[in-house]
Amino acid sequence: MKTWIRSKRRLVCGRCCDAIQIGDPMLVLHSPEHGWKKCRCQACAGEPVPELPALEVQSPPLTVPSQGFTRVGRIPFDVKARQAGE
């Protein structure tokens, strides 16, 4: 199966070892029967690049640190000493 997509991360072309940057169009060759995938850059694809939508960058959700941290104490290096209460 052949699919044109925009790269979501930096990759290397499987044929010429040229860098594929984030957002660059690339051809993905996929064989579900054999379980392999190959990436090809624009120069090695051997066919013109179709119009692809722009890459949507998703930012990770912001997390608010919980308020009210309490210090419990030092953690002993020896687990058995902690169990004994030392």
MARVEXTOR-83282 format. One line per 8 residues: number of its first residue (from 1); for each residue x negated, z negated, y negated of C-alpha. Coordinates in nm, 4 decimals, padded with zeros to 6 digits, always signed. Layout:
N
NUM = X/Z/Y ~ ...
***
This chain:
86
1 = +00.0000/+00.0000/+00.0000 ~ -00.1338/+00.0874/-00.3462 ~ -00.0332/-00.1076/-00.6560 ~ -00.1549/-00.0944/-01.0162 ~ -00.1665/-00.4354/-01.1859 ~ -00.3510/-00.6050/-01.4704 ~ -00.6213/-00.8451/-01.3620 ~ -00.5373/-01.2134/-01.4094
9 = -00.8981/-01.3231/-01.3599 ~ -01.2477/-01.1762/-01.3660 ~ -01.3166/-00.9715/-01.0536 ~ -01.5700/-00.7235/-00.9216 ~ -01.4775/-00.3728/-00.8099 ~ -01.5027/-00.3409/-00.4337 ~ -01.6647/+00.0003/-00.4567 ~ -01.9064/+00.0147/-00.7525
17 = -01.9492/-00.3633/-00.8158 ~ -01.8547/-00.3163/-01.1827 ~ -01.6858/-00.6106/-01.3565 ~ -01.3068/-00.6074/-01.3965 ~ -01.2219/-00.8244/-01.6969 ~ -00.9041/-01.0237/-01.7566 ~ -00.6220/-00.7889/-01.8594 ~ -00.7915/-00.4702/-01.7367
25 = -00.5793/-00.2430/-01.5160 ~ -00.6932/-00.2253/-01.1550 ~ -00.5769/-00.0630/-00.8347 ~ -00.5053/-00.3017/-00.5465 ~ -00.5173/-00.1575/-00.1965 ~ -00.3396/-00.3870/+00.0485 ~ -00.2847/-00.3665/+00.4241 ~ -00.0425/-00.6344/+00.5441
33 = -00.0942/-00.5246/+00.9053 ~ -00.4679/-00.5873/+00.8951 ~ -00.4661/-00.8627/+00.6298 ~ -00.7114/-00.7226/+00.3738 ~ -00.7028/-00.6476/+00.0023 ~ -00.9395/-00.4302/-00.1996 ~ -00.9634/-00.4040/-00.5785 ~ -01.0760/-00.0876/-00.7556
41 = -01.1651/-00.0376/-01.1217 ~ -01.0246/+00.2516/-01.3265 ~ -01.3269/+00.4729/-01.2590 ~ -01.3194/+00.4249/-00.8806 ~ -00.9416/+00.4510/-00.8377 ~ -00.9416/+00.8309/-00.8365 ~ -00.6045/+00.8579/-01.0100 ~ -00.4807/+00.8112/-01.3663
49 = -00.3734/+00.4667/-01.4787 ~ +00.0054/+00.4355/-01.5284 ~ +00.1559/+00.2495/-01.8228 ~ +00.1433/-00.1198/-01.7411 ~ +00.3049/-00.4069/-01.9302 ~ +00.0760/-00.6408/-02.1204 ~ -00.0589/-00.9409/-01.9343 ~ +00.1419/-01.2551/-02.0018
57 = -00.0826/-01.5567/-02.0367 ~ +00.0836/-01.8804/-01.9353 ~ -00.0553/-02.1992/-02.0788 ~ -00.0410/-02.5165/-01.8675 ~ +00.2303/-02.7634/-01.9672 ~ +00.1249/-03.0416/-02.1987 ~ +00.1319/-03.3882/-02.0476 ~ +00.1661/-03.7046/-02.2486
65 = -00.0475/-03.9902/-02.1174 ~ +00.1551/-04.2912/-02.0187 ~ +00.1460/-04.5811/-02.2597 ~ +00.0554/-04.9344/-02.1571 ~ -00.2514/-04.9079/-01.9386 ~ -00.3393/-05.2461/-01.7952 ~ -00.6836/-05.3402/-01.6736 ~ -00.6732/-05.4839/-01.3291
73 = -01.0393/-05.5756/-01.3021 ~ -01.3526/-05.4506/-01.1442 ~ -01.3254/-05.2669/-00.8177 ~ -01.5758/-05.4039/-00.5681 ~ -01.7990/-05.1602/-00.3880 ~ -01.7373/-05.3252/-00.0526 ~ -01.3804/-05.2919/+00.0743 ~ -01.4161/-05.5828/+00.3119
81 = -01.5283/-05.8114/+00.0284 ~ -01.2170/-05.7149/-00.1629 ~ -00.9997/-05.8008/+00.1366 ~ -01.1652/-06.1398/+00.1636 ~ -01.0933/-06.2075/-00.2038 ~ -01.4545/-06.2092/-00.3158
***
